[in-house]
């Protein structure tokens, strides 16, 4: 299992940030070489210059799918030099999500070697992989597109949770913009521009009041203002534009909420996306993981990742992974090495059980 950590270090050295597409391409190329070396059949999927790797049968169906990503958030150069200290591996992507990519690759290689020794081919594997490269910026060209071509009974998103918690539920996400009207004003009344600002503030208060305060028994919603832009022109009031992220729960009807807003706000509403939430769906695969991992329980998280696309395509799945003290995206990002080995051992036994069809059905 030491290979997982060594491989993670190699992956960390790629500065695979959205701002460096060539580094992402090089990282994906490195993974391709690894797959070729272990005689794995794969498909390179490229949508709008966003590469993803699929390791699934030609039919597109695989009983279990492991989903990970190679892209990372922006970081200074020094964080791309992996450091192993106190049984932890530090570096950008160590926790989110390159250890998971390495773990999946090593798991695939080990199981493929056994199959080849038995004279069997890759299509008899009970699992496949999807490795994407745009999770940190929304996943719209990666998981969102690639999952269209895949069928699976159960997806394990190795991008969250921890050894003690399997995440089965996350909030949905709405991205929208508010755009204030651009009105002509008299040159002698420069103070008239305040009207646009006041109306925008009024609209933001209305959204927060309706969405957050009107139903206090559901406190897990959130409204975040990401930015406000102003466009000024001569003799016109400033045209303001603000971006919002609304995280909602299963108790919310977001389409009805958007319809109501259209009739009540001063600003023009532009709905960019209404993304589904991850909702728990019973599965015997989940029961098996819980049986194999004695100290793991199911839980929930407030965040959002590519797992939300599972709901879009009607797929069952979970979010799980190694321990890292929620250090992703920080300067001290790290993954606990012992927990990586534990996740690997559990998944290895899980795949063996699924391969022999021992007490397993997709229901």
LINLINWO-V652268 format. One record per residue. N is the residue number from 1. RES is the residue in one small letter. SS is DSSP state (hx for helix, st for strand, lp for the rest). PHI is phi in radians with two decimals (NA if undefined). OMEGA is omega in degrees with one decimal (none if undefined). Layout:
BEGIN
N:RES:SS:PHI:OMEGA / N:RES:SS:PHI:OMEGA
END
This chain:
BEGIN
1:x:lp:NA:179.1 / 2:x:hx:-1.03:-179.3 / 3:x:hx:-1.02:-179.3 / 4:x:hx:-1.06:-178.0 / 5:x:hx:-1.22:178.8 / 6:x:hx:-1.10:179.4 / 7:x:hx:-1.21:177.1 / 8:x:hx:-1.06:178.8 / 9:x:hx:-1.05:179.3 / 10:x:hx:-1.12:179.8 / 11:x:hx:-1.21:-179.6 / 12:x:hx:-1.07:-176.5 / 13:x:lp:-1.17:173.9 / 14:x:lp:-1.38:179.9 / 15:x:lp:-1.46:-169.9 / 16:x:lp:-1.44:178.6 / 17:x:st:-1.64:177.4 / 18:x:lp:-0.95:-179.5 / 19:x:lp:-1.33:-179.3 / 20:x:lp:-2.24:-177.1 / 21:x:hx:-1.04:179.1 / 22:x:hx:-1.18:176.6 / 23:x:hx:-1.12:176.0 / 24:x:hx:-1.10:179.2 / 25:x:hx:-1.08:179.4 / 26:x:hx:-1.14:178.4 / 27:x:hx:-1.11:177.5 / 28:x:hx:-1.11:177.0 / 29:x:hx:-1.09:176.1 / 30:x:hx:-1.07:179.1 / 31:x:hx:-1.16:176.7 / 32:x:hx:-1.02:179.4 / 33:x:hx:-1.09:178.2 / 34:x:hx:-1.06:-179.6 / 35:x:hx:-1.15:177.9 / 36:x:hx:-1.12:-179.4 / 37:x:hx:-1.11:179.0 / 38:x:lp:-1.72:173.8 / 39:x:lp:1.02:177.3 / 40:x:lp:-1.63:174.6 / 41:x:lp:-1.57:-176.3 / 42:x:lp:-2.59:176.0 / 43:x:st:-2.25:173.5 / 44:x:st:-1.57:-177.0 / 45:x:st:-1.85:-176.2 / 46:x:st:-2.30:179.6 / 47:x:st:-2.15:-178.0 / 48:x:lp:0.91:177.3 / 49:x:lp:1.10:177.1 / 50:x:st:-1.99:-175.6 / 51:x:st:-1.38:170.7 / 52:x:st:-2.39:178.4 / 53:x:st:-2.04:175.9 / 54:x:st:-1.93:171.8 / 55:x:st:-2.06:-178.5 / 56:x:lp:-2.48:176.7 / 57:x:lp:-1.03:-179.0 / 58:x:lp:-1.07:178.7 / 59:x:lp:-1.23:-177.6 / 60:x:lp:1.55:-179.5 / 61:x:st:-1.78:173.0 / 62:x:st:-2.49:-177.1 / 63:x:st:-0.99:-177.8 / 64:x:st:-2.23:179.9 / 65:x:st:-2.11:172.8 / 66:x:st:-1.72:-177.5 / 67:x:st:-2.08:-179.1 / 68:x:st:-2.48:177.3 / 69:x:st:-2.58:-177.2 / 70:x:lp:-1.79:-178.2 / 71:x:lp:-1.32:-178.3 / 72:x:st:-2.34:176.4 / 73:x:lp:-1.33:-176.9 / 74:x:lp:-1.04:-178.5 / 75:x:lp:-2.77:175.3 / 76:x:lp:-1.20:-174.4 / 77:x:hx:-0.97:-174.3 / 78:x:hx:-1.11:-179.8 / 79:x:hx:-1.33:177.5 / 80:x:hx:-1.69:171.4 / 81:x:lp:-1.85:-175.0 / 82:x:lp:-1.09:179.5 / 83:x:st:-2.27:177.3 / 84:x:st:-1.79:-175.4 / 85:x:st:-2.67:175.9 / 86:x:lp:0.91:176.9 / 87:x:lp:1.11:175.6 / 88:x:st:-2.26:175.8 / 89:x:st:-1.93:-177.4 / 90:x:st:-1.80:176.1 / 91:x:lp:2.52:179.7 / 92:x:lp:-1.15:-179.0 / 93:x:lp:1.61:-179.4 / 94:x:hx:-1.01:178.2 / 95:x:hx:-1.70:-172.9 / 96:x:hx:-2.25:16.5 / 97:x:hx:-2.63:-168.7 / 98:x:hx:-1.33:173.5 / 99:x:hx:-1.05:-178.0 / 100:x:hx:-1.21:175.4 / 101:x:hx:-1.09:179.8 / 102:x:hx:-1.08:179.1 / 103:x:hx:-1.03:-179.6 / 104:x:hx:-1.12:-179.4 / 105:x:hx:-1.14:-180.0 / 106:x:hx:-1.16:177.5 / 107:x:hx:-1.06:178.3 / 108:x:hx:-1.08:-178.5 / 109:x:hx:-1.04:-178.5 / 110:x:hx:-1.09:-178.9 / 111:x:hx:-1.27:177.0 / 112:x:hx:-1.14:179.7 / 113:x:hx:-1.03:179.0 / 114:x:hx:-1.15:179.0 / 115:x:hx:-1.12:-179.4 / 116:x:hx:-1.11:176.9 / 117:x:hx:-1.13:178.8 / 118:x:lp:-1.56:179.6 / 119:x:lp:1.34:-179.2 / 120:x:lp:-1.85:-179.0 / 121:x:lp:-1.86:-173.7 / 122:x:hx:-1.11:-176.6 / 123:x:hx:-1.15:177.8 / 124:x:hx:-1.51:175.4 / 125:x:lp:-1.14:177.4 / 126:x:lp:-1.41:-176.7 / 127:x:st:-2.41:174.8 / 128:x:st:-2.40:-175.5 / 129:x:st:-2.41:168.5 / 130:x:st:-2.30:178.9 / 131:x:st:-2.01:-176.5 / 132:x:st:-1.95:-175.7 / 133:x:lp:-2.41:178.3 / 134:x:lp:-2.42:-178.4 / 135:x:hx:-1.07:-175.0 / 136:x:hx:-1.22:178.7 / 137:x:hx:-2.04:171.6 / 138:x:lp:2.07:176.6 / 139:x:lp:1.28:-172.9 / 140:x:lp:-1.24:178.7 / 141:x:lp:-1.72:-179.8 / 142:x:lp:-1.77:-177.1 / 143:x:hx:-1.02:-178.3 / 144:x:hx:-0.99:-179.2 / 145:x:hx:-1.53:-175.1 / 146:x:hx:-1.12:-178.7 / 147:x:hx:-1.17:176.7 / 148:x:hx:-1.07:-175.3 / 149:x:hx:-1.72:-175.1 / 150:x:lp:-2.12:170.0 / 151:x:st:-2.06:179.9 / 152:x:st:-2.63:175.6 / 153:x:st:-1.45:-173.3 / 154:x:st:-2.82:179.9 / 155:x:st:-2.01:175.1 / 156:x:st:-1.89:179.0 / 157:x:st:-1.58:-178.4 / 158:x:lp:-1.48:-173.5 / 159:x:lp:-2.76:-179.0 / 160:x:lp:2.60:-176.1 / 161:x:lp:1.11:174.8 / 162:x:st:-2.84:-175.5 / 163:x:lp:-1.05:-178.9 / 164:x:lp:-1.62:-174.7 / 165:x:st:-2.40:169.9 / 166:x:st:-1.68:-178.4 / 167:x:st:-1.51:179.7 / 168:x:st:-2.05:-175.2 / 169:x:st:-2.64:174.1 / 170:x:st:-2.42:-179.4 / 171:x:lp:-1.23:170.1 / 172:x:st:-1.46:-175.4 / 173:x:st:-2.38:174.0 / 174:x:st:-2.01:174.8 / 175:x:st:-1.94:178.9 / 176:x:st:-2.51:176.1 / 177:x:st:-2.14:170.2 / 178:x:st:-1.94:-179.0 / 179:x:st:-2.14:-179.2 / 180:x:lp:-1.35:178.4 / 181:x:lp:-1.19:178.2 / 182:x:lp:-1.82:-172.9 / 183:x:lp:-1.99:177.7 / 184:x:st:-1.31:179.1 / 185:x:lp:-2.24:179.0 / 186:x:lp:-1.27:-177.6 / 187:x:lp:-1.04:-177.5 / 188:x:lp:-1.36:-177.8 / 189:x:lp:-2.13:-178.2 / 190:x:hx:-1.08:179.9 / 191:x:hx:-1.24:-178.6 / 192:x:hx:-1.15:179.7 / 193:x:hx:-1.12:179.1 / 194:x:hx:-1.09:-176.2 / 195:x:hx:-1.05:-179.0 / 196:x:hx:-1.12:179.4 / 197:x:hx:-1.14:-179.2 / 198:x:hx:-1.09:179.6 / 199:x:hx:-1.19:177.7 / 200:x:hx:-1.15:177.1 / 201:x:hx:-1.07:178.4 / 202:x:hx:-1.05:178.9 / 203:x:hx:-1.12:179.8 / 204:x:hx:-1.14:177.5 / 205:x:hx:-1.13:178.8 / 206:x:hx:-1.07:-179.9 / 207:x:hx:-1.09:-178.3 / 208:x:hx:-1.16:179.9 / 209:x:hx:-1.12:-177.8 / 210:x:hx:-1.24:-171.6 / 211:x:hx:-1.45:-175.0 / 212:x:hx:-1.73:-172.1 / 213:x:hx:-1.76:-175.3 / 214:x:lp:-1.30:-179.2 / 215:x:lp:-2.26:-174.1 / 216:x:lp:-1.14:180.0 / 217:x:lp:-1.30:175.5 / 218:x:lp:-2.08:-170.8 / 219:x:lp:-1.44:-170.9 / 220:x:lp:-1.67:175.6 / 221:x:lp:-1.47:174.7 / 222:x:st:-2.69:175.0 / 223:x:st:-2.24:-178.7 / 224:x:st:-2.09:176.5 / 225:x:st:-1.62:-175.5 / 226:x:st:-1.52:176.6 / 227:x:st:-2.91:174.5 / 228:x:st:-2.29:179.6 / 229:x:st:-2.02:178.6 / 230:x:st:-2.17:177.1 / 231:x:st:-2.09:-176.8 / 232:x:lp:-1.82:173.5 / 233:x:lp:-2.53:-175.0 / 234:x:lp:-1.06:176.5 / 235:x:lp:1.04:176.7 / 236:x:st:-2.30:175.7 / 237:x:lp:-1.19:-178.8 / 238:x:lp:-1.14:174.6 / 239:x:st:-1.60:-175.9 / 240:x:st:-1.81:177.4 / 241:x:st:-2.40:178.2 / 242:x:st:-2.25:178.8 / 243:x:st:-1.84:-178.6 / 244:x:st:-2.19:169.1 / 245:x:st:-2.10:-179.8 / 246:x:st:-1.97:175.8 / 247:x:st:-1.75:-173.6 / 248:x:st:-2.15:-178.1 / 249:x:lp:-1.98:-179.6 / 250:x:lp:-1.17:179.9 / 251:x:lp:-1.50:-173.8 / 252:x:lp:-1.83:173.5 / 253:x:lp:-1.86:-170.0 / 254:x:hx:-1.22:178.0 / 255:x:hx:-1.11:177.9 / 256:x:hx:-1.16:178.5 / 257:x:hx:-1.10:179.4 / 258:x:hx:-1.13:178.7 / 259:x:hx:-1.07:179.2 / 260:x:hx:-1.12:-179.4 / 261:x:hx:-1.08:-178.4 / 262:x:hx:-0.99:-177.2 / 263:x:hx:-1.58:-172.6 / 264:x:hx:-2.06:-174.3 / 265:x:lp:-1.69:172.6 / 266:x:lp:-1.26:-173.2 / 267:x:lp:-1.38:171.0 / 268:x:st:-1.36:-179.7 / 269:x:st:-1.80:174.1 / 270:x:st:-2.04:179.2 / 271:x:st:-1.48:-178.9 / 272:x:st:-1.43:177.6 / 273:x:st:-2.65:166.0 / 274:x:st:-2.10:-173.4 / 275:x:st:-1.68:-175.3 / 276:x:lp:-1.22:174.6 / 277:x:lp:-1.57:173.6 / 278:x:st:-1.53:-177.0 / 279:x:lp:-2.02:-178.1 / 280:x:lp:-1.16:176.0 / 281:x:lp:-2.21:-178.5 / 282:x:lp:-1.00:179.9 / 283:x:lp:-2.69:176.3 / 284:x:hx:-1.21:176.1 / 285:x:hx:-1.13:177.0 / 286:x:hx:-1.09:179.1 / 287:x:hx:-1.05:-179.5 / 288:x:hx:-1.17:178.7 / 289:x:hx:-1.05:179.4 / 290:x:hx:-1.13:176.7 / 291:x:hx:-1.20:-177.6 / 292:x:hx:-1.33:-179.0 / 293:x:lp:-1.84:-169.9 / 294:x:lp:-1.11:-175.2 / 295:x:lp:-1.83:-177.8 / 296:x:lp:-1.85:176.3 / 297:x:st:-2.29:178.4 / 298:x:st:-1.47:-179.5 / 299:x:st:-2.78:-175.9 / 300:x:st:-2.30:175.7 / 301:x:st:-2.42:-178.9 / 302:x:lp:-1.50:-173.3 / 303:x:lp:-1.30:180.0 / 304:x:lp:-2.60:175.7 / 305:x:lp:-2.53:-175.5 / 306:x:lp:-1.14:178.0 / 307:x:lp:-1.07:-178.7 / 308:x:hx:-1.12:179.2 / 309:x:hx:-1.28:176.0 / 310:x:hx:-1.08:179.3 / 311:x:hx:-1.09:179.9 / 312:x:hx:-1.02:-177.3 / 313:x:lp:-1.80:175.5 / 314:x:lp:1.19:-178.2 / 315:x:lp:-1.70:172.4 / 316:x:lp:-1.43:179.2 / 317:x:st:-3.08:-179.9 / 318:x:st:-2.43:171.6 / 319:x:st:-2.05:-175.8 / 320:x:lp:-2.67:176.5 / 321:x:lp:3.00:-177.2 / 322:x:lp:-1.41:-179.5 / 323:x:lp:-1.49:177.7 / 324:x:lp:-2.73:177.7 / 325:x:lp:0.93:178.5 / 326:x:lp:0.90:-176.0 / 327:x:lp:-1.60:179.8 / 328:x:lp:-0.99:178.5 / 329:x:lp:1.29:179.6 / 330:x:lp:-1.85:178.9 / 331:x:lp:-1.23:179.3 / 332:x:lp:-1.87:-179.2 / 333:x:lp:-0.96:-179.5 / 334:x:st:-2.74:174.4 / 335:x:st:-2.24:179.2 / 336:x:st:-1.36:-172.6 / 337:x:hx:-1.13:-179.7 / 338:x:hx:-1.05:-179.4 / 339:x:hx:-1.22:174.7 / 340:x:hx:-1.07:179.3 / 341:x:hx:-1.11:-180.0 / 342:x:hx:-1.14:178.4 / 343:x:hx:-1.07:178.7 / 344:x:hx:-1.07:-177.8 / 345:x:hx:-1.06:179.7 / 346:x:hx:-1.16:179.8 / 347:x:hx:-1.18:177.2 / 348:x:hx:-1.05:178.8 / 349:x:hx:-1.19:177.3 / 350:x:hx:-1.01:-179.6 / 351:x:hx:-1.18:177.5 / 352:x:hx:-1.10:177.8 / 353:x:hx:-1.11:-179.4 / 354:x:hx:-1.18:-179.8 / 355:x:hx:-1.14:180.0 / 356:x:lp:-1.53:179.8 / 357:x:lp:1.02:-177.8 / 358:x:lp:-1.34:177.6 / 359:x:lp:0.99:-177.3 / 360:x:lp:-2.12:168.7 / 361:x:lp:-2.49:-176.7 / 362:x:lp:-1.22:-176.6 / 363:x:lp:-1.45:none
END
